[in-house]
């Protein structure tokens, strides 16, 4: 009887241990499954698109055909660095570039501060790099008038013709419009254009805006500082014929920005490739030829806060 009782106890203990082991295995399996699911989600969050062809978007600050030819060796070099075909595409204006990035038709955009702010707000475009000119990451917009115009102050611009390259331009439009609206107490850029100025001309480029004044077809042009250096070879007297009336506040330099869809590792490779150009005189010369960049530096969204604030202040009053 004792033997039978002992046998029953042994069997019961074995069944109990087996059940515990099965439960532990199940819990372990579930835990592993949960971790696997979390890892999978993390992986999905960090993954992104690696397109067969990377499209870089540019907006002409000079003749569009010139930019198209100039960026070709830049695209070729990036193709070599990344192992992916890279193609340059010249857009009609900044708004077209922002929309193309929003539609993921352009993956890497050379866009100014204002264009970046719009693209970031609307489509989560990310800034990764910025230009350096004359050792600085910021610049100013300038007001150009003819030296013989008799215009000596911003107040003298009332009733005159204003030429600017593009309404999506930070230095060509946003900062000058903001400054003039504050200076002369206008509630909207439309009122500024219609009531303060006698007329406006959107020329498609900073150089074209300056030439409108040079040729006497406009009274003032708002451009980056100093667009005249881009024109002096073809117009040797431009430094004498056009004079700087004044400047805006400091503006963060233009950007290289990327769409949110790009794979994060690819974005880092793009960033590294551009940064390596700082040690390559030929590539920096191309950047200089395209947009007058002297060097390339890392950039963060926080650096463009002043542009965001300016835009937000006049957001409802500037029609792009």
C-alpha positions in Angstrom: 0.0 0.0 0.0 2.8 2.3 0.9 4.4 1.5 -2.5 1.2 2.3 -4.3 0.9 5.6 -2.4 4.4 6.6 -3.2 3.9 5.8 -6.9 0.8 8.0 -6.9 2.8 10.9 -5.4 5.6 10.5 -7.9 3.2 10.5 -10.8 1.4 13.6 -9.4 4.7 15.5 -8.9 5.8 14.6 -12.5 2.5 15.9 -13.9 2.8 19.1 -11.9 6.4 19.8 -13.0 5.4 19.0 -16.6 2.6 21.5 -16.4 4.9 24.2 -14.9 7.4 23.6 -17.6 4.8 23.9 -20.3 3.6 27.1 -18.8 7.1 28.5 -18.6 7.8 27.6 -22.2 4.5 29.2 -23.2 5.3 32.4 -21.3 8.8 32.4 -22.8 7.5 31.9 -26.2 4.9 34.6 -25.8 7.6 37.0 -24.4 9.8 36.2 -27.4 6.9 36.7 -29.6 6.2 40.1 -28.0 9.8 41.1 -28.4 9.8 40.0 -32.0 6.7 42.0 -32.7 8.3 45.1 -31.0 11.5 44.6 -32.9 9.6 44.3 -36.1 7.7 47.5 -35.4 11.0 49.3 -34.5 12.5 48.0 -37.7 9.5 49.3 -39.7 9.8 52.7 -38.1 13.4 53.1 -39.0 13.1 51.7 -42.5 12.3 53.9 -45.5 12.6 54.0 -49.2 15.7 53.5 -51.3 14.7 54.6 -54.8 16.3 53.3 -58.0 17.0 56.9 -59.0 17.5 59.8 -56.5 16.2 63.0 -57.9 17.8 66.3 -56.8 15.7 69.4 -57.2 17.1 72.9 -57.9 15.5 76.3 -58.5 17.4 78.7 -60.6 18.8 81.8 -59.0 20.4 82.4 -62.4 19.7 81.1 -65.9 18.0 77.7 -65.7 20.0 76.2 -68.6 23.2 77.2 -66.9 22.2 75.4 -63.7 21.1 72.3 -65.5 24.5 72.0 -67.1 26.4 72.8 -63.9 24.6 70.2 -61.7 25.2 67.3 -64.1 28.8 66.5 -62.8 27.4 66.9 -59.2 24.8 64.3 -59.9 27.4 62.0 -61.6 29.7 62.2 -58.6 26.9 61.5 -56.1 25.9 58.5 -58.2 29.5 57.1 -57.8 29.5 57.8 -54.0 26.1 56.3 -53.3 26.0 53.5 -55.9 22.6 54.8 -57.0 21.7 56.8 -60.1 21.3 60.5 -59.2 19.5 62.9 -61.5 19.3 66.7 -61.2 16.0 68.4 -62.0 15.6 72.2 -62.4 12.1 73.3 -61.2 10.3 76.4 -62.3 10.1 78.0 -58.8 10.4 77.2 -55.1 6.7 76.3 -54.7 7.1 73.7 -57.5 10.1 72.2 -55.7 8.3 72.0 -52.4 5.3 70.3 -54.0 7.5 67.9 -55.8 9.2 66.9 -52.6 5.8 66.5 -50.9 4.8 64.1 -53.7 8.1 62.3 -53.3 9.0 63.1 -56.9 12.1 64.9 -55.8 14.0 63.3 -52.9 16.8 65.9 -52.2 16.1 69.6 -52.5 18.3 72.6 -52.7 15.9 74.9 -51.1 16.2 78.3 -49.3 15.2 78.8 -45.7 11.6 79.9 -46.5 11.1 77.0 -48.9 12.4 74.6 -46.3 10.0 76.0 -43.6 7.1 75.5 -46.0 8.2 72.0 -47.0 8.8 71.0 -43.3 5.4 72.3 -42.2 3.5 70.7 -45.0 5.4 67.5 -45.8 7.8 66.9 -42.9 10.8 67.5 -45.2 14.0 67.3 -43.1 17.0 69.7 -43.4 20.3 67.9 -43.2 22.9 70.4 -44.5 23.3 74.1 -45.2 25.5 76.4 -47.2 28.5 78.4 -45.9 29.3 81.6 -47.7 32.2 83.9 -46.8 32.6 81.8 -43.6 29.1 82.3 -42.4 25.9 80.2 -42.1 23.7 83.3 -42.4 23.3 86.2 -44.9 21.1 89.3 -45.5 18.8 90.3 -48.3 19.5 93.6 -50.0 17.5 96.3 -51.7 19.1 97.4 -55.0 18.3 100.6 -56.7 19.9 102.6 -59.5 22.7 104.9 -58.3 21.0 107.8 -60.2 17.5 107.1 -59.0 17.4 109.6 -56.2 16.0 106.9 -53.9 17.8 107.3 -50.6 15.5 105.5 -48.0 12.9 102.7 -47.8 10.3 105.4 -47.6 11.3 106.6 -51.0 10.2 103.3 -52.5 6.5 104.3 -52.1 4.9 104.5 -55.6 7.8 102.6 -57.2 8.1 99.3 -59.1 9.4 96.3 -57.0 11.1 93.4 -58.7 11.8 90.1 -56.9 12.7 86.7 -58.1 10.1 84.4 -56.5 7.5 84.7 -53.7 9.0 81.5 -52.2 12.4 83.1 -51.8 13.5 84.0 -48.3 15.7 86.9 -49.3 13.9 87.8 -52.5 10.5 88.1 -50.9 9.7 86.9 -47.3 12.2 89.0 -45.3 11.9 92.2 -47.4 8.0 91.9 -47.4 8.1 91.3 -43.7 10.4 94.3 -43.0 8.4 96.7 -45.2 5.1 95.6 -43.7 6.4 96.4 -40.2 8.1 99.6 -41.3 5.0 101.1 -43.0 2.2 99.4 -41.0 0.6 97.2 -43.6 -1.5 94.2 -42.5 -0.8 92.1 -45.6 1.7 91.6 -48.3 -1.1 92.1 -50.9 -1.8 95.5 -49.4 1.9 96.3 -49.5 2.2 95.3 -53.2 -1.0 97.1 -54.2 -1.0 100.2 -52.0 2.6 101.0 -51.2 4.2 100.0 -54.5 2.9 101.1 -57.9 3.5 97.6 -59.3 5.5 94.4 -58.8 7.4 92.1 -61.1 8.2 88.4 -60.4 11.2 87.7 -62.5 12.1 84.0 -61.7 15.6 84.7 -60.4 17.7 87.1 -58.3 19.9 88.1 -61.2 16.8 88.9 -63.4 15.3 91.1 -60.7 18.6 93.1 -60.5 18.7 93.4 -64.2 15.2 94.8 -64.2 16.5 97.7 -62.2 19.7 97.9 -64.2 17.7 98.3 -67.4 15.3 100.8 -65.9 12.3 98.6 -65.9 11.9 98.5 -62.1 12.9 100.8 -59.3 14.0 98.4 -56.6 15.1 94.7 -56.6 15.3 92.5 -53.5 18.0 89.9 -53.8 20.6 88.0 -51.8 23.7 89.9 -50.8 25.4 90.5 -53.2 23.9 89.4 -56.5 25.9 92.0 -58.4 29.0 89.8 -58.2 27.1 87.3 -60.3 26.5 89.9 -63.0 29.8 91.8 -63.1 31.4 89.7 -65.7 28.6 90.3 -68.3 27.8 93.8 -67.0 31.1 95.4 -65.9 29.5 98.6 -64.7 26.8 96.9 -62.6 28.6 97.7 -59.3 28.5 101.4 -60.2 25.1 101.5 -61.8 23.3 99.7 -59.0 23.7 100.6 -55.3 22.6 98.9 -52.1 19.8 100.9 -50.4 19.7 98.7 -47.3 19.6 95.2 -45.8 17.2 93.0 -43.9 18.0 91.1 -40.7 20.2 88.0 -40.8 18.7 85.0 -42.6 19.9 81.4 -42.2 21.6 80.1 -45.4 19.9 77.8 -47.9 19.6 74.1 -47.3 20.0 70.6 -48.6 16.8 68.9 -47.4 15.4 65.4 -47.9 11.9 63.9 -48.0 10.6 61.9 -45.1 10.2 58.7 -47.2 14.0 58.2 -47.7 15.7 55.4 -45.8 17.6 56.8 -42.7 20.8 55.0 -43.6 20.6 56.4 -47.2 20.0 59.9 -45.8 23.2 59.5 -43.7 25.1 58.4 -46.8 23.9 61.4 -48.7 24.9 63.7 -45.9 28.4 62.1 -45.7 28.9 62.3 -49.4 28.1 66.0 -49.5 30.3 66.7 -46.4 33.2 64.9 -48.2 33.0 67.6 -50.9 34.6 70.0 -48.5 37.9 68.3 -49.1 37.4 68.2 -52.9 38.2 71.5 -54.7 36.5 70.4 -57.9 33.2 69.6 -56.1 33.2 72.8 -54.0 33.8 74.7 -57.3 30.6 73.1 -58.7 28.7 74.1 -55.5 30.1 77.6 -56.0 29.1 77.7 -59.6 25.5 76.5 -58.8 24.7 78.6 -55.8 27.9 80.4 -54.7 28.5 77.9 -51.8 32.0 78.1 -50.3 31.5 75.1 -48.1 28.8 72.7 -46.7 27.9 72.2 -43.1 25.5 70.2 -41.0 22.2 71.9 -40.2 19.3 71.4 -37.8 15.7 72.5 -37.8 16.2 74.8 -34.8 18.4 77.0 -36.9 15.5 78.0 -39.0 13.3 79.1 -36.1 13.6 82.8 -37.0 12.3 82.1 -40.5 9.4 80.1 -39.0 8.5 82.9 -36.7 8.6 85.4 -39.6 6.4 83.2 -41.7 4.0 82.5 -38.9 3.6 86.2 -38.2 2.6 86.9 -41.8 1.3 83.4 -42.7 -2.3 84.6 -43.3 -1.1 87.7 -45.1 1.3 86.4 -47.8 -0.2 84.8 -50.9 2.4 82.4 -52.5 
